[in-house]
Amino acid sequence: MEKKKIDWSNLGFDYQKTEYRYVADFKDGKWNEGGLTTDANVVINECAGVLQYAQTVFEGLKAYTTEDGRIVTFRPDLNAERMEASAARLEMPVFPKERFVEAVKETVKANAAFVPPYGTGATLYIRPYMFGTNSVIGVKPADEYQFRVFTTPVGPYFKGGIKPLTIRVCDFDRAAPRGTGHIKAGLNYAMSLHAIVDAHNQGYDENMYLDAATRTKVEETGGANFLFVTKDQKIVTPKSDSILPSITRRSLIYVAQKYLGMEAEEREITLEEVYDFAECGLCGTAAVISPVGKIVDHGKEICFPSGMSEMGPVTKKLYDTLTGIQMGRIEAPEGWIQEIK
Ligand SMILES: Cc1ncc(COP(=O)(O)O)c(C=O)c1O
């Protein structure tokens, strides 16, 4: 298979159409067989549930070329499980886990020419999603749905070197207690757009959301979970029912404990405590870990000892180990790496 002529190292995080995408439809209480199509357009009724009442959920994961030239994905079964939870919370039918993983693999395989070569830093981003397609005018769940998977090559996250982020404590809330913060639904992202545009206008890279009930505990940003390193070299990460259970964060905790022999704990973390931490990072599929150099809390600055020019030493070790596992340089735990053949 010949790779597409793409300037891999200069790709950004933008949509670029690839050849194939997967589509399956849910009608009369069941999913049809589904399959690949070259048609990138979705045509639905003007009154479709997704357009009127935002009944849509999605996932995000990547395919990589390993050092020895295999194409692999990272823990797609966990994305499948999370999408099941997201769908159930929005009264959508579940797209079965095994079919989800198969659909992801089939789509990546069909677009193998777009999977960036090893060493370019680029990857193939995979976007599974599902939405209500039939008309609903009274507020209720749709009866018909479409599940799709498309892919798009994306560039290295840290183009031109790693730059620690500056984030602000946000005055908007992301998720209510007992709300939908723990699922990957479009609605959580629509409401975060104003907060992120405002943060960028004020010169910040990201928002730190606090728990909506007490506004004392750290939740997450609009697109990543927090991970902190304490001064005595422990990893701590916020525990909350209203944050998205990041697959990267769960994997990093395992890596810290089992590969690096560190203590790692998921627990409630107050904003007050953050002043004493040694390192801070944001974890998610996009960057694995982006270092945070500074958090600004209404004029008060929390400056991490790791500084504004590089990743902290523990963050770097975690980053190197997890990316090593993903790229096939370090042996992966059973089932983490799924090869596409
Ligand atoms: C709100 C939010 N939190 C956390 C994450 C990180 O999750 P993951 O590591 O599964 O990509 C994402 C990105 O998917 C996200 O959108």
The ligand as a Gaussian input file, in Angstrom:
#p B3LYP/6-31G(d) Opt

LIG

0 1
 C      -13.798000      16.632000      28.499000
 C      -12.689000      15.676000      28.208000
 N      -11.983000      15.187000      29.237000
 C      -10.978000      14.310000      29.046000
 C      -10.622000      13.888000      27.772000
 C       -9.504000      12.911000      27.598000
 O      -10.004000      11.631000      27.364000
 P       -9.177000      10.539000      26.576000
 O       -7.913000      10.332000      27.321000
 O      -10.031000       9.337000      26.597000
 O       -8.934000      11.092000      25.214000
 C      -11.320000      14.380000      26.674000
 C      -10.949000      13.971000      25.308000
 O      -11.401000      13.018000      24.824000
 C      -12.391000      15.277000      26.882000
 O      -13.085000      15.763000      25.861000

